[in-house]
Amino acid sequence: MPLVFIHGVNTREGSTAKDRTAFKNRIKVRNDLFRTIGLAGLVSNPDSLHIENPYWGGHGANFTHDLASVPGSSTEFFGSTGEDVMTQVIMETVSTASAAELANRADIETTLLITMARQNPQAMLPLVVDLLIAAAASQPMEGANALADNADLTRFAAAATAYLNPPISSPQPNLDWLFAKHPVTGQALRTDDQFLEAFKRQVDR
């Protein structure tokens, strides 16, 4: 069973070798996520799945003067510019109620993910993991270690999904670690970095 992915209208591979390499890396990561998560269990051998990614962005509209009148990266903005991938993904997926609660926190820049996960762990932790994977897949690693780093992402995504969705015959994951206090420091997880490290330890067990 082949899979054909049709991209949207705002997709361009770029005009430089670096841009085109980054574009190809995004496709590779997306293909790997389809195989390890999206179609796992639906096809007999996901590794041999044929995936087509027809590219037609080069035939899309070209704006007059290459959008010279639109503010660029050198322009100073007040508030969020909307360029942060994680912020964009969250805005597109989080409920209005959750977004309102998050917006009222003064330390939200360093506690966004753990705050979301603690709102309702059974429902929100899978969403937080989806946000992480989606944001990381939108900005795959570049450079000499790109292939290894991007492969690590897909392996982690598959392991995290398996952790959150065990077989029906297996016990559901115990999420008490989200609120547990460290046996030495007596402190619970406080930042997103601590949350990510703790979650990875749970997945790697």
DAFENWO-V778510 format. One record per residue. N is the residue number from 0. RES is the residue in three letters. PHI is phi in radians with two decimals (999 if undefined). D_CENTER is the distance of its C-alpha to the mean C-alpha in Angstrom with 2 decimals. Layout:
# DAFENWO-V778510
n = (N:N)
res = (RES:RES)
phi = (PHI:PHI)
d_center = (D_CENTER:D_CENTER)
This chain:
# DAFENWO-V778510
n = (0:1:2:3:4:5:6:7:8:9:10:11:12:13:14:15:16:17:18:19:20:21:22:23:24:25:26:27:28:29:30:31:32:33:34:35:36:37:38:39:40:41:42:43:44:45:46:47:48:49:50:51:52:53:54:55:56:57:58:59:60:61:62:63:64:65:66:67:68:69:70:71:72:73:74:75:76:77:78:79:80:81:82:83:84:85:86:87:88:89:90:91:92:93:94:95:96:97:98:99:100:101:102:103:104:105:106:107:108:109:110:111:112:113:114:115:116:117:118:119:120:121:122:123:124:125:126:127:128:129:130:131:132:133:134:135:136:137:138:139:140:141:142:143:144:145:146:147:148:149:150:151:152:153:154:155:156:157:158:159:160:161:162:163:164:165:166:167:168:169:170:171:172:173:174:175:176:177:178:179:180:181:182:183:184:185:186:187:188:189:190:191:192:193:194:195:196:197:198:199:200:201:202:203:204)
res = (MET:PRO:LEU:VAL:PHE:ILE:HIS:GLY:VAL:ASN:THR:ARG:GLU:GLY:SER:THR:ALA:LYS:ASP:ARG:THR:ALA:PHE:LYS:ASN:ARG:ILE:LYS:VAL:ARG:ASN:ASP:LEU:PHE:ARG:THR:ILE:GLY:LEU:ALA:GLY:LEU:VAL:SER:ASN:PRO:ASP:SER:LEU:HIS:ILE:GLU:ASN:PRO:TYR:TRP:GLY:GLY:HIS:GLY:ALA:ASN:PHE:THR:HIS:ASP:LEU:ALA:SER:VAL:PRO:GLY:SER:SER:THR:GLU:PHE:PHE:GLY:SER:THR:GLY:GLU:ASP:VAL:MET:THR:GLN:VAL:ILE:MET:GLU:THR:VAL:SER:THR:ALA:SER:ALA:ALA:GLU:LEU:ALA:ASN:ARG:ALA:ASP:ILE:GLU:THR:THR:LEU:LEU:ILE:THR:MET:ALA:ARG:GLN:ASN:PRO:GLN:ALA:MET:LEU:PRO:LEU:VAL:VAL:ASP:LEU:LEU:ILE:ALA:ALA:ALA:ALA:SER:GLN:PRO:MET:GLU:GLY:ALA:ASN:ALA:LEU:ALA:ASP:ASN:ALA:ASP:LEU:THR:ARG:PHE:ALA:ALA:ALA:ALA:THR:ALA:TYR:LEU:ASN:PRO:PRO:ILE:SER:SER:PRO:GLN:PRO:ASN:LEU:ASP:TRP:LEU:PHE:ALA:LYS:HIS:PRO:VAL:THR:GLY:GLN:ALA:LEU:ARG:THR:ASP:ASP:GLN:PHE:LEU:GLU:ALA:PHE:LYS:ARG:GLN:VAL:ASP:ARG)
phi = (999:-1.37:-2.11:-2.01:-1.81:-1.81:-1.33:-1.48:-1.34:-1.74:-2.19:-2.36:-1.39:1.71:-1.88:-2.03:-1.08:-1.11:-1.08:-1.18:-1.14:-1.08:-1.09:-1.13:-1.11:-1.10:-1.14:-1.08:-1.10:-1.09:-1.04:-1.12:-1.20:-1.01:-1.25:-1.47:-2.16:-1.02:-1.99:-1.09:1.55:-1.72:-2.13:-1.13:-2.44:-1.01:-1.12:-1.70:-1.07:-1.56:-2.07:-1.82:-2.19:-1.06:-1.86:-2.24:-1.03:-1.18:-1.73:-1.32:-1.19:-1.94:-1.34:-0.99:1.02:0.93:0.97:-1.08:-1.46:-1.49:-0.96:-1.75:-1.19:-1.46:-1.44:-1.40:-2.03:-1.76:1.43:-1.27:-1.55:1.40:-1.50:-1.21:-1.11:-1.05:-1.05:-1.12:-1.10:-1.10:-1.06:-1.48:-2.19:-1.34:-1.15:-1.06:-1.11:-1.15:-1.09:-1.14:-1.16:-1.15:-1.12:-1.49:-1.56:-1.27:-1.78:-1.10:-1.13:-1.94:-2.29:-1.02:-1.18:-1.19:-1.13:-1.09:-1.09:-1.43:-1.04:-2.84:-0.89:-1.08:-1.64:-1.55:-1.06:-1.04:-1.14:-1.06:-1.12:-1.06:-1.08:-1.06:-1.18:-1.10:-1.16:-1.16:-1.21:-1.32:-2.31:-1.10:-1.13:-2.12:1.69:-1.10:-1.72:-1.03:-1.08:-1.16:-1.12:-1.20:-1.16:-1.06:-1.07:-1.17:-1.14:-1.12:-1.04:-1.15:-1.16:-1.14:-1.13:-1.13:-1.10:-1.41:-2.27:-1.22:-0.99:-0.99:-1.33:-1.73:-1.17:-1.24:-1.10:-1.45:-1.75:-1.10:-1.06:-1.12:-2.02:-1.16:-1.70:-1.10:-1.11:-1.70:-1.44:1.29:-1.88:-1.47:-1.02:-2.07:-2.15:-1.10:-1.09:-1.13:-1.06:-1.12:-1.12:-1.17:-1.13:-1.08:-1.11:-1.13:-1.21:-1.37:-1.10)
d_center = (26.05:24.33:21.13:21.24:18.21:19.58:17.64:18.38:21.03:19.14:18.25:20.28:20.23:21.94:25.47:25.29:24.79:21.90:20.13:20.89:19.67:16.25:16.25:17.32:14.68:11.92:14.10:14.60:11.05:10.72:14.14:13.43:10.66:13.33:15.86:14.42:12.87:13.74:17.34:18.11:21.37:22.07:23.53:25.97:24.50:20.88:21.50:24.21:22.46:23.28:20.54:21.79:19.92:22.81:22.49:24.59:23.04:26.01:28.30:26.76:28.62:29.40:30.09:33.37:33.41:29.72:28.73:30.79:31.32:27.65:26.82:25.01:23.10:26.48:27.21:27.10:25.26:25.90:22.90:19.32:19.18:16.00:14.74:12.08:8.67:7.43:10.83:10.74:7.87:9.78:12.98:12.34:11.64:13.50:17.19:19.86:21.42:18.42:17.76:21.49:21.62:18.81:20.52:23.71:22.57:23.89:21.56:18.30:16.87:16.99:16.77:14.23:12.01:15.19:17.08:14.85:14.95:18.71:19.50:19.63:18.13:18.71:16.97:14.46:13.11:11.56:10.00:8.73:7.28:5.70:4.40:3.51:2.57:2.21:3.13:4.39:5.52:6.91:8.72:9.91:12.74:16.18:19.67:21.71:19.17:16.39:17.12:17.30:14.19:12.09:14.08:13.32:9.56:10.66:13.37:11.46:9.21:12.69:14.38:12.22:12.68:16.32:16.76:15.74:17.67:20.85:23.77:26.02:28.73:26.74:26.38:23.29:21.35:23.14:20.93:23.79:22.19:20.14:23.55:25.72:27.61:27.88:31.28:32.42:31.09:31.20:28.02:24.97:21.42:21.34:18.33:14.57:15.42:17.90:15.65:13.08:16.21:17.77:15.00:14.90:18.68:18.63:16.49:18.71:21.91)
